[in-house]
């Protein structure tokens, strides 16, 4: 009995101990789960607009450098893949190259319906929002964002509508438009979004203490119009960091077409660059102060040790480099290099990383920090693998191997990738049929065998004498084919109103001569002789009309096409063109009839007018008498020949005046009449597609985007004409600057000027490589022009040394460039240095270019970069 009691007591004790252990284990698991949830860090991305690295903008931001450079890790080789605002920002959001998200410029596909439908649902904000992050965006989003919606993935939204501004802008605050004026500080954009971000972060931690926060602060500085806060408007009066060895290095005949087209800056341009550099640095002081406020907020809330802060810019900038007054979008170092810092838990402080990091690495890095795997379609990679994260307790470093990182990347600005010849051949072999086979399949359709005489018939399949099938288009509106020798010849509607079988004696039957005579009558010598006669006649008539033409500069357009209501009955064509331009026969022919009288008509000739509904109405006798019709038509043809000769001579004079233009800037852009005619022709023929092309016609969304771009372009042209804007050059993008441009001090007082230093059609693809043996930039422009710069000997890219390369090397560089232009996903878009590649006797690594890609370079003088000590102020007597 005693043994039984002892056994029961021991069993009870064991059971109690087991239950206690289970409860402790359960409590430990729940606590570990809560701690793991709390470990998920906050992420703050600070983004500036147009901030350079090469021109010394960071040298005046002591607070930012103290927080980010001393307190975190800096990346000395940080670049953007496209040096333009909207394409670069789209790459940051999606982690993709431009050729994969199709936002090519600041206008094309920038926040378009296609972007909203295809790429916006895949940004890093959507992924983090789906996993419990409280996401918020403050400031500039995309250049063409119109505020009509809130992008997906953002719980709190304070987005700037349209492009960067500091005053007089509109914000979309969670779907409600809020207008801001020009008061400081309540309307200054940098201070507004900083205050909004602090409010959101504090409220989130107070309401949801265990939920991580993702915030993006997208500042407008130092983008134009460069309005600084009042307390910083007197700083940096002697700013000169922008004066690098490439400053005003012009002309550049060895570089691409824009560099050859533009020359050295004028004195007023150089003075403008000095003031511009000063104002840009002043706007960055507010960003510097904002970084200090965010840092203090994290310290106060106790979230500093659990927050990752990333600081970068969407692209660089140039101020006077190579004679370009200001701007971006060039493939050179000053436009593609950007500042890039990261600090946070277990990030080594004061450390520098030399590997290449890109703007497409931002999205994968943010997802990696949040504990998510980046999607395979992202072209970038997480930079956490480059950081020293081996400290104890670091959740990112679990026996990770050394990272074999990229040594090359793509810099692109352009349209879709053209199809390679090999790919085109394969596609042709696989997916294409011979033309006659396709024609036979097409002509199997029953509707294409109907004759053109049937109403509504547009196309007809006909078998020629050789047995081949051909597709013909029915010409006339009723569906009947046009045949000038047919018995059933169609007559104009106006002629049908006046002609009848009794009145008309014209014989429209086939001409009596045979086929051989027909060929002889309409042979090439006859046509050439007639054409030469018409030209000589118009030249003679034109020479006779010069002395008797109207006073002034000759024939004016308002005389040829009179404006206003009513017919100008007191004026005649002979008076308008000059009496010498008419013969007695012409005057008798014109006096034989008069133009019909209409109230809202525009008189064109003596016998024809254009009505208000855009139709032409002529004297009734022209529709009744064939001889009078021919005479009047011949007269109109002669007038057209005369005017064409006059226009040709005027264009020659205009071309001479352009070449002999004086020193004063007079950049008048003439829109091509031929281009306008092409636009009208495309609009007219958009619904008349050939059956072969109907299958590849664009969808309604593509057509809508194209129509929107066309309308926007026409609005710009009309606005330029209305404002009498003369600052333009063919093919280039120009800007004007005057005393009213800057609304805050320091102001511009030297008067207006014009500068044309960029182009919207400057398409290029570049290969940028940095490794132990090579540091070069290889570019191919859409025109076929090549550039190569060895930055080891020419760090400022002053000389294009492409001619010194061996042709086999150029071929291999182009092959590598084409591979990057077509890459998709991080596996294809991140070429790595081959570890197993050739090594010398000492075991040092040799890149492939060192062995079988030998590069023979010219020996250029080495130009050293200006160095500066970290965190030391540039100007004596000033402290940040």
Secondary structure, 3 states (H helix, E strand, C coil): CHHHHHHHHHHHHHHHHHHHHHHHHHHHHHHHHHHHHHHCCEEEEEEECCCCCCCCHHHHCHHHHHHHHHCCEEEEEEECCCCCHHHHHHHHHHCCCHHHHCCCCCCCCCCCHHHHHHCHHHCHHHHHHHCCCEEEEEEECCCCCCCCCCCCCCCEEEEECCCCCCCCEEEEECCEEEEECCCCCCCCHHHHHHHHHHHHHHHHHHHCCCCCEEEEEECCCCCCCCCCCHHHCCCCCCCCCCCCCCECCCCCCCCCHHHHHCCCCCHHHHHHHHHHHHHHHHHHHHHHHHHHHHHHHHHHHCCHHHEEEEEEECCCCECCECCCCCECCCCCHHHHECCEEEECCCCCCCEEEEEEEECCHHHHHHHHHCCCCCCCCCCCCCHHHHCCCCCCCCCCCCCCCCCCCECEEEEEECCCCCCCHHHHHHHHHHHCCCHHHHHHHHHCCHHHHCCCCCCCCCEEEEECCCCCEEEEECCCCCCCCCCCCCCCCCCCHHHHHHCCCCCCCCCCCCCCCCHHHHHHHCCHHHHHHHHHHHHHHHHHHHHHHHCCCCCCCCCCHHHHCCCCCCCCCCCCHHHHHCHHHCCHHHHHHHHCCCCCCCCCCEECCCCEEECCCCCEEECHHHHHCHHHHHHHHHHHHHHHHHHHHHHHHHHHHHHHHHHCCCCCCCCCCCCCHHHHHHHHHHHHHCCCCCHHHHCCCCCHHHHHHHHHHHHHHHHHHHHHHHCCCCCCECCEEEEEECCCCCCCCCCCCCCCEEEEEECCCCCEEEEEEECCCCEEEEEEECCCCEEEEECCCCCCCCCCCHHHCCHHHHHHHHHHHHHHHCCCCCCCCCCECCCCCCECCCCCECCHHHHCCCCCCCCCCCCCCCCCCCCCCCCCCCCC
